[in-house]
Amino acid sequence: MDEANALGDLAIMAAPPAKMWKALATISARAHQAYDECSGTAPGSSHDKCLFMSLAVRDFLVEIGYRDATVKACSLLIRAGDPQENEIWSVGLGAPGQRDEPDKFNGHAVCAVPSLELLIDTTIYQAIRPHWGGAVGGMVAINYWRNPSAERLWGLEVIAAAECALSDRLVRVLWLDRPEVNWKSSEDFRVKNERRRHVTKALINAFGGWREH
């Protein structure tokens, strides 16, 4: 996707300050691993837990000093098209109009840090398909737009986007704003369970201290 640096599975498509680089390295190394340690489920079970993981990352970032870190409700759309712009394949997460499922967060969630205009998505894994030709990874940190793009899809404003031109296709990844989705009504937000505490604590411990130079 565009030009990106990589920290494990986490692609960095932004120029964050050194402290955030360290925080992102910590998220890449420990967030999903810590979930595996305490979940009692198969490894990788957190790869589709977008709201839970966004909340844990938010809690971690607030604790290390990014007080404005928050959760943002959105949709994620990934499309692959041929050189004539004919769609080859597409996947949407949290698209409007999808049937609501009881006890599930009916949208997609990311962690946002407004002071850095940074969006952190740790659960793209669930949208990876062979059609992307390896261009899409499991996590990304990308700059988002305070003033959304004029482009709209599904009637929603595009707040961040990335693309990768392969030999036979163009792959686009877009995040679409969904402010109407009330993520605070979800149980993942209302109940800060031991699993979330464990993930957040593991991230804090792995990050260690920080002293501005």
Buried (B, 14 or more C-beta within 10 A) or exposed (E): BEEBEEBBBBBBBBEBEEBBBBBBBBBBBBBBBBBBBBBEEEEBEBBEBBBBBBBBBBBBBBBBEBEEBBBBBBBBBBBBBEEEEEEBBBBBBBBBEEEEEEEEBBBBBBBBBBEBBBBBBBBBBBBBBEBBBEBBBBBBBBBBBEEBBEEEBEEBBBBBBBEBEEEEBBBBBBBBBBEEBEBEEBEBBEEEEEBBEBBBBBBBEBBEEEEEE
